[in-house]
């Protein structure tokens, strides 16, 4: 065989191998980028997609028909199901754009990108206390637009609606480069060999069903998950000196971003439902021991003021108060998952379903019932609810003394 013939055969073989690898990555679609058909036992479950959600979700959402958009961080991503029976009954096409570990500017920036191209009727905004507290005290909170991050390159549009010059190249990197990447090939094989109910997954509607959390709970136990998460939560609240407002102002960059976002939604006549995430009681205890309960209250008051300065198509719900849903004891829970929470920071779909049910309830008396889970916050009732919050926290400590002592001891040990 001549050298020329060998090189020709080698080249053809290499091109065939390359083409097969590209086609394989496309059809397996490990990051849920291409919308390839999901086949049970082959690629229906996508364990690598969750760690690539920044890369995939915004591009996927642009390609879908959406009536209702859900935004927030990982709590919303794992808690609010776009396939809720109420949405299906009303034929509402929902998409969960929740982004784990994302900043406010990324959450709202990504949502704006979708809203500029689609006639979305309703948006559900999950707001989180930790996302709003800041350790940056020497900045102008009214400075606009927010400082650009690498995540902004994935947006088609800038904050002012102009075309983002970085988008085309970023889209190429996000969507086409993975087709030829060795890492994608490895994740494609991992996808095929991880087709079991215990693997993490990201659905095409953006929802994370948290199957891996269920598996971890059943194998390691509830207390193990809580013990893993609690040090992270304590560090989140105590690592720096956090405040709600920037020094010298009754405002912050985070509130400024929310105001800008709500003003845009108002201009488009989009119905807005804002809800404060529920937290397990141990999470609320950590807020208390971190000296941030007053800031927690101030944050809620500021949210009420921002909402009431907009039009009447914006509603603010609060699900963060201590209740029978948040006060589930964990010390004797064993390997049976809690009914409403995975660990102190993340609630289960079952609680998210209840949130959706209550938010969209047409039963006026149910909405007004103070015994139900969650309530609408207004300037008329905020003071009463804040006072009631402290009473409920004290009541919990009386009813569950061992549980309360346990988290208090852990906080002391981890903050020595």
N, C-alpha and C positions, 0 to 999 in steps of 0.2 A: 504494500500500500504506500502510495506516495505521500509526502508531507502535506501537499495541497489537499488531497482527498481526505486525509485524516483530519485536517483542520476544518474541512467542510462538514464532515460527519460530527465532529466535536461541537461545532457551532450550531448545527441543526439540533443536536441533542440538548445543548445548553438552552437554546430558545424554547424547545418543547418543555423542558423541565421548568424553565422560568414561567412559561404560559400556564402550565398545570398548577404551579404554586400560586400564581395570581388568581386563577379561577377558584382554586381551593379556598384561599383566604376570602374571596368574595362570597362564595356560597355558604361557607361556615359562618362568616360575619361575626367574629368573636367580640367585637366592640359595639355591635348593633348600629353600625354606621350606614349600611346600605339598604336596610329593609328587606334583606333576602328572606325567603320563606323559612319559617321555623318548623323544623321537622322533629317530632318526638324521637328521642334516642339518637339524634344526630347533632342538632344545633339549637334545639328549643331553649335550653338553659344556657346562659352566657355568663360563666363565672368571672371572666375578665372585664366585662362591660362596666361594672360598677366603678372600677378604678380609672376608667376612661370617660366618665360622664361629662367632664368639662369639654372633652374633645367631641363627643358624639351628640349630646342632647340638643344643643342649639341647632345643629345642622339637621337633625332628625325632625325637630319641631317645625322647621321651615317647610318641610315636605308633607306635613300632615294637615288634614282638615280639623280645625279646632274651634269649638264654641266657648269652652271654658278653660282657662289657664290657671294652674296651681304653681305658686312660686314660694321659695323659702330655702332652708338648708336641709341637712340630712333628716331632721325630724319630720319635715313635710314629705320628703322623698319616701320615707319608710312608713309614714302614718296615713297619708291621704290618698286613697285609692281612686284613680280616674275611672275605674270600672265599677264604682259604687252602684248598687241597685237603683238608687234614686236617679242617678244620671242616666242609667239605661232606660228606666221607665219613661223619663222625659225626653229620651233620644238626644241627650246632650253629649257631644263629643269632647271629652276632657283629656288634657295632657298635663303630666306632672313634670315641671321644669325644675324641681328642687335640686339644689347643687350642694353636696356635702362639703363642709369646710369653706363655703364661699362667703365673701364679704358682701355687705349691703349693695355696694355699687355694681358688683357682678350680677347679683340676683335681679336687680331692677334693670340693669343695662341689657341683659339677655332677654328679659321679658319685653322691654321696649322694642328690641329688634324684631321679635315675633309680631308684636302689636302693630308695627308700622306696615306690615304686609298682609295681615289677616283681619277679618271683621269679627273679632272676638267680642262676645256679648258680656261675659262675666269673668272676673279675675278674683281668685282667692289668694290673699297674701298672708302667709304664715310669718309672724314676727317673733323674734327671739331676743330676750334680754341681753344675752352675751354678745350678740351682733351689734348692739347699740352702745355698750359701754366703751370708753376710750381711755387710752393712756397718753394720748397726744394732747398736751395741754397748751402748747404755744402755736396754734394754727388758727387761721381765720375760718370759722365754720361756714361762712357764707361764700367762700371761694368756690367758683364753678367754672368748668366741670371738674369732677373728681380727678385726682392724679391717675394717669393711664397705667394699666397693668397689662401683662402679657395676655391675660384672658380677654381683654378688650379687642384683641386682633381678630377674634372669632365673630365679631359683630359686623353685620353689613353696613350699619349706620352709626355715626357718631351721636353724641347726646343731642346735638342740635338738628339731627335728621339728615345731615350731609353724608355723602358716601365715604366709607372708611377705606382709605387707600391700602391698608394692611390686610384687608379681608381676603382678597383673591389668593395671595400667596399662602396665607394661613389655611384657607380651605384646601388648597392643594396638599399642604403638609398633613392636614388632619385626615383627609379622605383618600387621597391617591397614594401617598407615600406608604401607608400601612399595607397596601396591597403587595408591595415588593419587599417589605421588611422581614428579616429573620425572626424578630420578636413576635410579629403577628403570626407567622407560621407556627411558632411554638405555642402561642395562645390558641390557635385554631385546633391543634392536636389536643391541647389541654381541654378545650371546649368539648370535643368529641368524647374524651375519656372521663368527663365529669358530668355526664348526663344522669344525675341522680337528684332526688328531692332535697338532699342536704347541701347542695352547692348554692353559692350566692348567685344572684340573677338580677338582670335589669330588663323589664318588659318593654315592648315597643311603645307603650304609652307613657314611658318614663318612670314607672313605679318600681320600687325595690321591695319585693315581697319578704325580704329578711329571712329566707329559709336557712341561711347559715347561722343566724341568731338562735333559731329554734333548735338546730342541731347542737350548737354549743351549750345551750341551756340544758338540754336533755342529757348531755354527756358530762358536763362540768358542774352543772347546778346553778341555780339563780344567784346564790351568794358569790360564786366565783366570778360571774359577769359583773355584779355590783362592785366587788372588790377590785376588779380590773379597772372599772370606769371611775370610781370615786376619786382616786388620786389625780386623775386627769382633770376632773371637774374642779377639785380643790385648787390645783395649780392654775387652771384657767381664771379663777376669780382672785387668786392671791399673789400671782407672780409679779404683778405690777400694781401701781396705785391707779385704780380705775375710777372714772367719774362718768356721769351722764352728760355733763356739759363741758365745753371747752372753757378754760379759765377766762373770766371776764365777760362771759356771755351766758345767756340762758338758751343756748342752742349748741348744735354739734354738726359735723359733716354728715353724720348718719341721718339725723333728722332732716337735714337739708336735702339729702338724696330722696328721702321718703316724700317730702313736700313736692319736689320736682316731679316725681313719678305720679303722685296723686293729681297734680295739676294737669299733667298730660292725659291721664285717664278721664278726668273731668271734661277736658276739651273734646274727647272722643265719645262722651256720653256712655261710658262703660260702667256697668254695675260693679262695685268694689266691695268685697267682704274681707276685712282684716280680722285675723284672730291671733290671740296670744297663746302660744303653745302650752299644753299641760306639761307639768314636770312631776316626777315622783317626789314624794315628801322629803326624801333624803336630799334631793337636789335643792329643795327650798330651804332645808336646814343648813346646807352649805352656804347658800346666799346669806342667811341670817348670821352664821358664825363668821363669815367674811366681812361683816359690817356693811353689807350692801342692801339691806332691806329697805332703808329709806330711799336709796337710789332706785330700787325696784319700784317703789310707790311713785316716785317722781316721774319715772319713765312712763308709767301708765297714765299719769295725769297729762303729760306732754302729748301722748298719743291721742287722748281724748280731745285736747285742744286742737291738734292738727286736723283730726277728722271733722270736728264741728266747724272748722273754718272753711271746709269744702262744701259741696252740695249734698243733698239728701240721699243720693244713691250710694253713699259710703256708710258701712256699718262696722262697728268695732266690737268684737266678741272677746271675752276673757275666759280662758279655761285653766288658768294657772293657780287658782285658789286651792287650798287643802280641801279634800273631799274624800268620800268613800272610794272614789276612783283612783286618787293619787296616793292614798294612805295604805296601800297594800303592804302588809308585813312581809319581811323577807327572811328573817332568821331561821324559821322552821319550814321554809318553802321547799327545800330539797331540790330534786331535778325536775319538778313539775313547773312549767313556765307560769309566771304571773298572768293574770287575766288581761291586764291593761298595759303593762310595761315590760320591756326587755331588760332594761337597766335604768339607772336614775335619769338619764338624759333622753332616752328614746322611748316613745310610746308605741304600742302595737297598732296594727291596722284596725283591730276591734274597737279601740278607743277613737281612732280616726274616723271610723264609720259612724260612731255616735256623734262626733263633732259635726260631720256633714249632715246627719239626720236632724240635729237640733238647729243648725244654721238655716237649713232650708225648710224647716217645719212651717206649715201653714196654720198650725194650732196656736193662736195668739195667747191662750191661757197657759199653754206649755211654756212658751217663751218667757212669760211673766213670772212663772213659778220659780221662786228663789231656791227651791230644793233640787231642781234639775241640775244637770251637769252643764256648766257654762251659763254666761249671762251677757247681755249687751251692756257695754259701758257708755255712760253719758256724763255730762257735767252735773246732772241732777243727782246721780246715784254713786259717783266715784268715791266720795268721802265715806259713805256708809259701807261700801264694799272694802275699802282699805282698812277701816276700823274692824270690820268683821274678819278680815284676813288674819290679824294678830290674835283674835279670839280663837279662831280655828286652829292656828298653829299651837297655841297653848293647850287646847283641848286634845290635840293629837298626842302631845307629850304626856298628858295625864292618862290617856287611854292605852298608849303603847310605850310605857316607860323604858322597857328593855331595848326596844327598837331605837328610841330617841337617844338613850345613853350610848348605844353602839356607834352611831354616826358622830356623836359629840366626841367620843374617845378617839375615833379615827381622825377626826379633824385636828385634835390636839397633837396626836402623834405625828401627823404629816406636816404640821406647821411649827414644830419646835424650833 
